[in-house]
Amino acid sequence: MPVKAVTSLDEFNKLINSDQVTIFDFWATWCGPCRVISPIFEKLSNEATSDIGFHKVDVDEQGDISQEVGIRAMPTFIAFRKGEKIGELVGADPRALQQLIATAAQH
């Protein structure tokens, strides 16, 4: 499943409050580790079951979303379902990202 960019706080709220497990990559264009982990996030999204949504949030373009969630470092990956945070990873750790996705898929 392709990774989609989130373009508004309204869209973000609809996604996190849905029944679908949704994983967000909070990133910035100037962030080196973000550029390293991004292709891995894309690859894992293609390997995951189709009932998980994968989205990217550019923290510079979507400051209101970043503020709402409390992003303090990039990259940060957060999984939501029905408005609740079900997992979080701060940093560009491929194994930990894989584990976050696997754990989120069980919700």
BELVEN-V800680 format. One line per field, one symbol per residue. ss: DSSP state (A for helix, B for strand, O for the rest). A space follows every 50 residues. Layout:
ss=???
This chain:
ss=OOOBBOOOAAAAAAAAOOOOBBBBBBBOOOOAAAAAAAAAAAAAAAAOOO OBBBBBBBOOOOAAAAAAAOOOOOOBBBBBBOOBBBBBBBOOOAAAAAAA AAAAAOO
